[in-house]
């Protein structure tokens, strides 16, 4: 089956067969009404603000860094809290998986630089431990 699809003002001819699909750029969209009724478009998601550069850690000690990009789902520690090696400090959601970020050693958390819902990048400092 062949379809003509308009996406961002450009027309594409899409051919769909069992097991495969091919798309070919046709040209820019005209102001004419579409030939076939289209499904209602979902509202465009709001653009996420660009992540701010990581600020210097407020506390002294060794940095605890995000192992991968993702979103902080849960913060289980606070500043001046004593932790043991292996204690869960954060839950980081990355690629639909919940990852536990644990204390690398026993000590005291001197600062927490993220909160629930914060997007983080690989090697971004999320806490410091002393």
Secondary structure, DSSP 8 states (H G I E B T S, - for coil): -EEEEEETTEEEEEEEETTEEEEEEEEE--SS--SS---------------------SS-SEEEE-SSSEEEEEE---TTEEE-TT-EEEEEEETTEEEEEE-SSSEEEEEE---TT-EE-TT-EEEEE-
